[in-house]
Amino acid sequence: MRSHVAVVCNAMLLFAALLARCLEVLIQYLPRIRLHFAAYLADNKASMLRHVDNLQEEYRQHVQLVHRKIGELAAAMIDDAVSQVRWQLIAR
């Protein structure tokens, strides 16, 4: 039987993986969004495009954090599974 930790970690892993993938899709489309707005912005307002560049960098950093968290959660699940096996071996 799966422990409470494993169930919670599994749900968090699924959510984190989905979040990372969604952010990666947004990162992929941000250059196109930037080009779209660049075509419509006046020359004196072109500096506003730096906000899109900043957003892209922030999303990349966030994806790195999410990937790190996925690794931590996977390690917690493995530790929990190993401890369960250990207790089952001791109980025999």
N, C-alpha and C positions, 0 to 999 in steps of 0.2 A: 504494500500500500504506500502511496506517495505521501510524503510529509507535507505539512502546511507550507513550509519554506519552499519546497519544490513547486507547489502549485502557484504560489505568489510570484516566485522567480520566473516561472514559465510564462505567466501572464505579462509580467514586466518585460521579459525578453521579446515577446511578440509585439508589444506596444513600441518598444525601443527600436526594433528592427523596422517596423512600419514607419515610425517617425523619421528614422535615418533615410529610408528610401524616398519618402516624400520630400525631404529637404534636398536630397540629391537631384530629384526631378526639377525642383524649383531652381537649383543652382544651374542646371543645364539650360533652363529657359530664360534666366536673367539676362544673358547677353542679347537675346532677341528682343526682350522687353526694353532693354536700354536702347537698342537701335530704333525701335518704334518711337520712343519718346524723343530721341535725338532728332528724328526727322521733323517733329512738330515744335520743338522748342526754339525760341529765338536765340540768336547768338549770345546775347547778354545773359541768358538764363541757362546756358549749356553747363555751367558749373554745377547745376542741380543734379546732373547725372552722376556726380561722385557719390550721391546717396545710394544709388543702385549698386555702385562698386563696393561701397561699405557694407551694404546688405549682403552682397555675395560673399564677402570675406567673413562676415559674422555667421552666415549659414555654414560655411566650410568649417569654422571653428566649432560650431555647435555639433556638426556631424562627427567631428573627431571626439568630442566629449561623449556623444551617444555611443560611439563604437567602443570607447574605453569602458563605459558603463555596462555595455553588453558583455564585454570580457569579464568584468567583475561579477556580474550576475551568473554567467556560465561557470565561473570558478566556484561561486557559492553553491550552485546546484551540484557540481561534481563533489565538493566537500561533503555536502549533505548526503549524497548517494553513497559515498565511501564510508561515512560514519554509520549509515544504516546497515551496510554489508558487514562492517566490523562488529556491530552489536548482534547481528544474526549469527555470525561465526562464534562469538563468545557464548551466546545462549545455547549453542548445540553442545 
